[in-house]
Amino acid sequence: MDLVTFVGYLTALYWVRPDMDPAHLIPTALLLHGVNALFCRLVAAQNGRAKMLWTLAGLFMGIWAVAAIFLL
């Protein structure tokens, strides 16, 4: 598995648009992970959870961290 495929699956962008080229995939993934980190931080702050931990989880795990914080 190459880096582009890994990033595509990590960010779940391959499920939305599997034919996205690498020139658009990487910047889109970085933007989405930043938004996910901010969203996780806001939800964690409202629910009394560790803000920094969830911010880092959102930054590195993206949509998977958002799903996890909603399930908690």
Buried (B, 14 or more C-beta within 10 A) or exposed (E): EEEBEEBBEBBBBBEEEEEBEEEEBBEBBEEBBEBBBEBBBBBBEEEEBEBEEBBBBBBEBBBBBBEBBEEE
